[in-house]
Amino acid sequence: MSERVAIVIPCYNHARYVGEALESVLAQTRKPDRILVIDDGSKDNSVEVLRSFQKHGVEVGARENRGAHNTINELITKAATDCDFIGILNSDDRYLPDRIAQCLQSAREHPGKSVFSTKLRVIDGDGAIMPEDAPRSRWFHGAWTLGAQDGVDISEWLGQANFIATTTNVFARAPYLVANPMRDYRFIHDYFFLSTAALEHQIEIVPEVLLEYRVHGSNTIATKPEPLIKEMIRLQLDFYKHHAAKLQSNPRFRERFYHYVRGSWDSISSLHAGLVQVALAQVVAKADDADLGAIVAALAGPEMEVFPNKELTTVFGNLGAASGGSSSGAGALAQRVTELKQSVTREKADREALTALARLRQTLLSSKWIQLGLTLGMAGALKTSKGKTPQEKLNALRKACRESGWVGFGVTIGSKKCADLRKTKEEE
């Protein structure tokens, strides 16, 4: 199988950083077959920096500003003419040396997947690794912890948080990128692409830190909340419109969509699921009754073959036949209703315990003192995963926090996080 790899870099006003980006590509243990860069109308000396790398085989283009999504799509079109895989690298980020090699290995192991993303670490404007208790570092720790919960698939995980974070974290088969170009959004052109790939079951995660995502004052994403939130809502409306036919016709796709929407209600990103519903209400208000009736009439699928209360209906029918409608049948029905309520309560408790467990693990990950203890082998008990149920696992970790000598030492030297960990209480 051919494995020609191209790395494409859109550049705009990043003369300070783009040299580091290119050096990180040239330092790969598996060298790319092509490196393509387009300068998107920079006003600094980015083009001069880029041309200094032409002697290393870097293909450099420069033109007027057309926006990041157009630049990425143009680069993909050029690279796809003779390459099988394309990695995107934003001009202010950096690859770690094994990124191409490990993404290719994942592609070999998962021939049915098209998009490969990895864990990342956050660096600052000077290229230094940000401390784990920095706000952006804590956010990424939290986002990745969400995915560690039992039973959470990538669709739901991506609904909860854009943990993939950036187009830099896209390494994909060229035909898939060509068929799914980046869309015209200022802040989040990667999110439509990634959400679609998740619903199409095309994303594979490589659980290694293989890139460095730079946070600095001139990041496009550094903005007031309102424009970003509104763009995310518009993206969701476009997303629903784009996938409407497939949602109606493909039950498997629809099931993953349900996971995605469920995750969006617990989003820690800029996806405000409630406002999406408000926007959808405005769209529906503009439709006439005949259109709404036709939409509902056209719905079909396995969901239509089961009463939402089928289990109760079956129980009631069986009891009625067995008892002739006697009070003993009604009593058994009441017992079954109680059992179903208890089942719902347990499921709710499990989800709450998983959320609490994720938050507790995030606190541990964000504490420099705890990380030092783990490195020195003094806090190994805090890695516990004892217990079968989510609540048992949560209780075991809380107990480990209360009994850990390392956490106690942290309290003694004034660590607020350690003091908070010591206060955790076990729950039934």
C-alpha positions as CSV (number, residue, x, y, z in Angstrom):
1,M,0.0,0.0,0.0
2,S,1.3,3.4,-0.9
3,E,2.0,5.7,2.1
4,R,3.1,9.0,0.6
5,V,2.6,11.7,3.2
6,A,2.2,15.5,2.7
7,I,2.3,18.0,5.5
8,V,0.4,21.2,4.7
9,I,0.9,24.5,6.5
10,P,-1.4,27.6,6.1
11,C,0.5,30.7,7.3
12,Y,-0.8,34.1,8.3
13,N,1.3,36.7,10.2
14,H,3.3,34.0,12.0
15,A,6.9,35.0,11.0
16,R,7.8,34.5,14.7
17,Y,6.6,30.9,14.8
18,V,6.5,29.3,11.3
19,G,10.2,28.5,11.3
20,E,9.7,26.3,14.4
21,A,6.7,24.6,12.8
22,L,8.8,23.7,9.7
23,E,11.7,22.6,11.7
24,S,9.4,20.2,13.7
25,V,8.3,18.7,10.4
26,L,11.9,18.3,9.0
27,A,12.9,16.6,12.3
28,Q,10.3,13.8,12.0
29,T,11.6,10.3,12.3
30,R,9.5,9.4,9.3
31,K,10.1,12.2,6.8
32,P,7.2,13.5,4.8
33,D,7.2,13.1,1.0
34,R,6.0,16.7,0.5
35,I,5.8,19.9,2.7
36,L,3.6,22.5,1.2
37,V,3.0,26.0,2.6
38,I,0.8,28.9,1.4
39,D,1.2,32.3,2.9
40,D,-2.3,33.8,3.2
41,G,-1.5,37.5,2.7
42,S,0.7,38.0,5.7
43,K,1.6,41.6,6.6
44,D,4.8,40.6,8.5
45,N,7.9,38.9,7.0
46,S,6.4,35.4,7.0
47,V,7.1,34.9,3.3
48,E,10.8,35.7,3.8
49,V,11.0,33.1,6.5
50,L,9.2,30.5,4.4
51,R,11.5,31.0,1.4
52,S,14.5,30.4,3.6
53,F,13.2,26.8,3.9
54,Q,12.9,26.2,0.1
55,K,16.4,24.8,0.1
56,H,15.1,21.9,2.3
57,G,12.4,21.1,-0.3
58,V,9.6,23.0,1.2
59,E,7.1,24.1,-1.5
60,V,6.1,27.8,-0.8
61,G,3.3,29.7,-2.3
62,A,2.1,33.2,-1.4
63,R,-1.1,35.2,-2.4
64,E,-3.7,37.6,-1.1
65,N,-5.7,36.8,2.0
66,R,-8.5,34.4,1.5
67,G,-9.0,33.0,5.0
68,A,-7.7,29.9,6.8
69,H,-10.4,27.5,5.5
70,N,-9.8,28.4,1.9
71,T,-6.0,28.1,2.4
72,I,-6.2,24.7,4.0
73,N,-8.5,23.4,1.2
74,E,-6.2,24.8,-1.5
75,L,-3.3,23.0,0.1
76,I,-5.2,19.7,0.5
77,T,-6.2,19.9,-3.2
78,K,-2.5,20.3,-4.2
79,A,-1.2,17.6,-1.9
80,A,-3.9,15.0,-2.8
81,T,-2.7,14.8,-6.4
82,D,0.1,12.4,-5.4
83,C,-0.1,11.8,-1.7
84,D,-2.2,9.2,0.3
85,F,-2.1,10.9,3.7
86,I,-2.2,14.6,4.6
87,G,-1.3,16.1,7.9
88,I,-2.3,19.7,8.7
89,L,0.0,21.9,10.8
90,N,-1.0,25.4,11.8
91,S,2.0,27.8,11.4
92,D,2.2,28.5,15.1
93,D,2.2,24.9,16.4
94,R,4.8,22.1,16.4
95,Y,4.9,18.4,15.8
96,L,6.8,16.1,18.1
97,P,9.3,13.8,16.3
98,D,7.3,10.6,16.1
99,R,3.9,12.1,15.0
100,I,4.0,11.0,11.3
101,A,5.3,7.6,12.2
102,Q,2.7,6.9,14.8
103,C,-0.2,8.2,12.9
104,L,0.8,6.0,9.9
105,Q,1.1,3.0,12.2
106,S,-2.5,3.7,13.5
107,A,-3.7,4.0,9.9
108,R,-2.2,0.5,9.1
109,E,-3.9,-0.9,12.2
110,H,-7.3,0.7,11.5
111,P,-7.8,0.5,7.7
112,G,-11.5,1.4,8.1
113,K,-10.7,4.8,9.7
114,S,-9.8,8.0,7.9
115,V,-8.9,10.6,10.5
116,F,-6.1,10.1,13.1
117,S,-5.6,12.5,16.1
118,T,-3.4,12.4,19.1
119,K,-3.0,13.8,22.6
120,L,-1.3,17.2,22.8
121,R,0.4,19.5,25.2
122,V,0.1,23.3,25.4
123,I,3.0,25.6,24.9
124,D,3.2,29.4,25.3
125,G,4.3,32.1,22.9
126,D,8.0,31.4,23.7
127,G,7.6,27.7,23.1
128,A,7.8,26.7,26.7
129,I,5.5,23.9,28.0
130,M,2.7,25.4,30.0
131,P,2.4,24.2,33.6
132,E,-0.4,21.7,34.3
133,D,-2.2,24.2,36.5
134,A,-2.4,26.9,33.7
135,P,-6.0,27.4,32.7
136,R,-5.6,26.0,29.1
137,S,-3.7,23.0,30.4
138,R,-6.4,22.3,33.0
139,W,-9.0,22.5,30.3
140,F,-7.3,19.9,28.1
141,H,-6.7,17.6,31.1
142,G,-10.5,17.9,31.8
143,A,-11.4,17.3,28.2
144,W,-9.3,14.2,27.9
145,T,-10.5,12.9,31.3
146,L,-14.1,13.0,29.9
147,G,-13.1,10.5,27.3
148,A,-11.8,8.1,29.9
149,Q,-15.3,7.5,31.3
150,D,-16.6,4.0,30.7
151,G,-19.1,3.8,27.8
152,V,-18.4,7.2,26.3
153,D,-17.8,7.0,22.5
154,I,-16.1,9.6,20.4
155,S,-19.3,11.2,19.2
156,E,-20.5,11.9,22.8
157,W,-16.9,12.9,23.8
158,L,-16.7,15.4,21.0
159,G,-20.1,16.8,21.9
160,Q,-18.8,17.4,25.4
161,A,-15.6,19.0,24.4
162,N,-13.5,19.6,21.3
163,F,-10.7,17.6,22.8
164,I,-9.0,17.3,19.4
165,A,-8.8,21.0,19.6
166,T,-7.3,22.2,16.3
167,T,-6.8,21.4,12.6
168,T,-3.1,20.8,13.6
169,N,-4.5,17.6,15.2
170,V,-5.8,16.3,11.8
171,F,-3.8,13.6,10.0
172,A,-6.1,11.9,7.5
173,R,-6.4,9.9,4.3
174,A,-6.3,12.3,1.4
175,P,-9.6,11.2,-0.3
176,Y,-11.5,11.8,3.0
177,L,-10.1,15.4,3.3
178,V,-10.9,16.1,-0.3
179,A,-14.5,14.9,0.1
180,N,-14.9,16.8,3.4
181,P,-13.4,20.3,2.9
182,M,-13.1,22.8,5.8
183,R,-16.0,25.2,6.0
184,D,-16.2,29.0,6.1
185,Y,-16.0,29.6,9.8
186,R,-13.6,32.1,11.4
187,F,-12.9,30.3,14.7
188,I,-14.0,26.6,14.4
189,H,-13.7,25.4,10.8
190,D,-12.2,22.2,12.3
191,Y,-15.2,21.3,14.4
192,F,-17.7,20.7,11.6
193,F,-15.1,18.4,9.9
194,L,-14.4,16.5,13.2
195,S,-18.0,16.2,14.2
196,T,-18.9,14.8,10.8
197,A,-16.0,12.3,11.0
198,A,-17.1,11.2,14.5
199,L,-20.7,10.6,13.3
200,E,-19.3,8.6,10.3
201,H,-17.2,6.5,12.7
202,Q,-14.0,7.7,11.0
203,I,-11.8,9.0,13.9
204,E,-9.1,6.9,15.6
205,I,-7.3,8.4,18.6
206,V,-3.6,7.7,19.1
207,P,-3.2,8.0,23.0
208,E,0.3,9.6,22.9
209,V,1.3,13.3,23.1
210,L,2.6,13.9,19.6
211,L,2.0,17.7,19.0
212,E,2.4,21.0,20.7
213,Y,-0.5,23.5,20.6
214,R,0.6,27.0,21.0
215,V,-1.4,29.5,23.1
216,H,-0.5,33.2,22.6
217,G,-2.0,36.6,22.4
218,S,-2.7,36.6,18.7
219,N,-4.5,33.2,18.5
220,T,-7.6,33.6,16.3
221,I,-9.6,31.9,19.1
222,A,-8.7,34.6,21.6
223,T,-11.9,36.6,21.5
224,K,-14.9,37.6,23.5
225,P,-17.4,34.8,24.1
226,E,-20.3,36.1,22.1
227,P,-18.9,35.8,18.5
228,L,-17.5,32.3,19.3
229,I,-20.8,31.1,20.9
230,K,-22.9,32.4,18.0
231,E,-20.6,30.8,15.4
232,M,-20.9,27.5,17.2
233,I,-24.7,27.8,17.1
234,R,-24.6,28.6,13.4
235,L,-22.3,25.6,12.9
236,Q,-24.8,23.3,14.6
237,L,-27.6,24.6,12.4
238,D,-25.5,24.0,9.3
239,F,-24.5,20.6,10.7
240,Y,-28.1,19.5,11.1
241,K,-29.0,20.8,7.7
242,H,-26.1,19.1,6.0
243,H,-26.8,15.7,7.6
244,A,-30.6,15.8,7.6
245,A,-31.0,13.2,4.8
246,K,-28.5,10.8,6.4
247,L,-30.1,11.2,9.9
248,Q,-33.5,10.2,8.4
249,S,-32.2,7.2,6.4
250,N,-29.3,5.7,8.4
251,P,-30.1,4.3,11.9
252,R,-26.5,3.7,12.8
253,F,-25.5,7.3,11.9
254,R,-28.6,8.5,13.9
255,E,-27.5,6.5,17.0
256,R,-24.1,8.2,17.0
257,F,-25.9,11.5,16.5
258,Y,-27.9,10.8,19.7
259,H,-24.7,10.3,21.6
260,Y,-23.3,13.6,20.2
261,V,-26.4,15.6,21.2
262,R,-26.4,14.0,24.6
263,G,-22.8,15.0,25.1
264,S,-23.5,18.6,23.9
265,W,-25.8,19.2,26.9
266,D,-22.7,18.7,29.2
267,S,-20.4,20.6,26.9
268,I,-17.3,22.3,28.5
269,S,-16.6,24.1,25.2
270,S,-18.5,27.0,23.6
271,L,-21.3,24.8,22.4
272,H,-24.4,26.1,24.2
273,A,-26.9,23.3,23.6
274,G,-29.8,25.2,25.1
275,L,-29.4,28.2,22.7
276,V,-29.2,25.7,19.8
277,Q,-32.7,24.6,20.8
278,V,-33.8,28.2,20.9
279,A,-32.4,28.7,17.4
280,L,-34.1,25.6,16.2
281,A,-37.4,26.9,17.6
282,Q,-37.0,30.0,15.5
283,V,-36.5,27.9,12.4
284,V,-39.5,25.7,13.1
285,A,-41.6,28.8,13.7
286,K,-41.1,29.8,10.1
287,A,-42.4,26.5,8.7
288,D,-46.1,26.1,8.1
289,D,-48.2,23.3,9.6
290,A,-48.2,21.2,6.4
291,D,-44.4,21.2,6.3
292,L,-44.2,20.1,9.9
293,G,-46.7,17.4,9.4
294,A,-44.8,16.1,6.3
295,I,-41.5,16.1,8.3
296,V,-43.0,14.0,11.1
297,A,-44.8,11.7,8.6
298,A,-41.6,10.9,6.8
299,L,-39.8,9.8,10.0
300,A,-39.0,6.1,9.9
301,G,-36.7,3.6,11.6
302,P,-36.4,1.0,14.4
303,E,-37.4,3.7,16.9
304,M,-40.9,3.6,15.4
305,E,-41.3,-0.1,16.0
306,V,-41.2,0.0,19.8
307,F,-43.5,1.8,22.2
308,P,-41.5,4.0,24.7
309,N,-43.4,2.2,27.4
310,K,-43.3,-1.2,25.7
311,E,-41.9,-3.0,28.7
312,L,-44.6,-1.8,31.0
313,T,-47.2,-2.7,28.4
314,T,-45.9,-6.2,28.0
315,V,-45.8,-6.7,31.8
316,F,-49.4,-5.4,32.1
317,G,-50.6,-7.7,29.3
318,N,-49.0,-10.8,30.8
319,L,-50.3,-10.0,34.3
320,G,-53.8,-9.4,33.0
321,A,-53.8,-12.7,31.1
322,A,-52.5,-14.6,34.1
323,S,-54.7,-13.0,36.8
324,G,-57.8,-12.0,34.9
325,G,-57.2,-8.5,36.0
326,S,-57.0,-9.4,39.7
327,S,-55.5,-7.2,42.4
328,S,-52.5,-9.6,42.5
329,G,-51.8,-8.7,38.9
330,A,-51.9,-5.0,39.8
331,G,-49.6,-5.6,42.7
332,A,-47.1,-7.4,40.5
333,L,-47.3,-4.5,38.0
334,A,-46.6,-2.0,40.8
335,Q,-43.6,-4.0,41.8
336,R,-42.3,-4.0,38.2
337,V,-42.9,-0.2,38.0
338,T,-40.8,0.1,41.2
339,E,-38.0,-2.0,39.7
340,L,-37.9,0.2,36.5
341,K,-37.8,3.4,38.6
342,Q,-34.9,1.9,40.6
343,S,-33.1,1.0,37.3
344,V,-33.5,4.6,36.1
345,T,-32.3,5.9,39.5
346,R,-29.2,3.7,39.3
347,E,-28.4,4.8,35.8
348,K,-28.6,8.4,36.9
349,A,-26.4,7.8,39.9
350,D,-23.8,6.1,37.7
351,R,-23.6,9.1,35.4
352,E,-23.3,11.5,38.3
353,A,-20.6,9.3,39.8
354,L,-18.7,9.2,36.5
355,T,-18.9,13.0,36.3
356,A,-17.6,13.3,39.9
357,L,-14.9,10.8,39.1
358,A,-13.7,12.7,36.1
359,R,-13.6,16.0,38.1
360,L,-11.6,14.3,40.9
361,R,-9.1,12.9,38.4
362,Q,-8.8,16.3,36.8
363,T,-8.0,17.8,40.2
364,L,-5.3,15.2,40.6
365,L,-3.9,15.8,37.1
366,S,-3.8,19.5,37.6
367,S,-1.9,19.4,40.9
368,K,1.9,19.9,40.6
369,W,2.3,18.3,44.0
370,I,0.4,15.2,43.1
371,Q,2.3,14.8,39.8
372,L,5.6,15.1,41.7
373,G,4.5,12.4,44.1
374,L,3.5,10.1,41.2
375,T,6.9,10.7,39.5
376,L,8.7,9.9,42.7
377,G,6.6,6.8,43.4
378,M,5.2,8.3,46.6
379,A,1.5,8.6,45.5
380,G,0.9,5.4,43.6
381,A,-2.3,4.7,45.5
382,L,-3.9,7.6,43.8
383,K,-3.8,5.6,40.5
384,T,-6.4,3.2,41.9
385,S,-9.2,1.9,39.7
386,K,-10.7,-0.5,42.2
387,G,-14.4,-1.1,42.2
388,K,-16.9,-2.5,39.7
389,T,-19.5,0.3,39.6
390,P,-18.7,4.0,39.0
391,Q,-19.7,4.8,42.6
392,E,-17.4,2.1,43.9
393,K,-14.5,3.5,41.8
394,L,-15.3,7.0,43.0
395,N,-15.4,5.9,46.7
396,A,-12.1,4.0,46.3
397,L,-10.3,7.1,44.8
398,R,-11.8,9.3,47.5
399,K,-10.6,6.9,50.2
400,A,-7.1,6.9,48.6
401,C,-7.0,10.7,48.7
402,R,-8.0,10.8,52.3
403,E,-5.5,8.2,53.4
404,S,-2.5,9.2,51.2
405,G,0.5,10.3,53.2
406,W,1.6,12.3,50.2
407,V,-1.6,14.3,50.2
408,G,-1.3,14.7,53.9
409,F,2.2,16.1,53.5
410,G,0.8,18.5,50.8
411,V,-1.8,19.7,53.4
412,T,1.0,20.4,55.9
413,I,3.0,22.5,53.4
414,G,-0.1,24.5,52.5
415,S,-1.5,23.0,49.3
416,K,-5.1,24.0,48.9
417,K,-5.8,21.2,46.4
418,C,-4.5,18.6,48.8
419,A,-6.7,20.1,51.6
420,D,-9.7,19.8,49.3
421,L,-8.8,16.2,48.4
422,R,-8.6,15.3,52.1
423,K,-12.1,16.6,52.6
424,T,-13.7,14.2,50.1
425,K,-16.3,11.9,51.6
426,E,-17.2,8.4,50.7
427,E,-20.8,8.0,49.5
428,E,-23.0,4.9,49.4
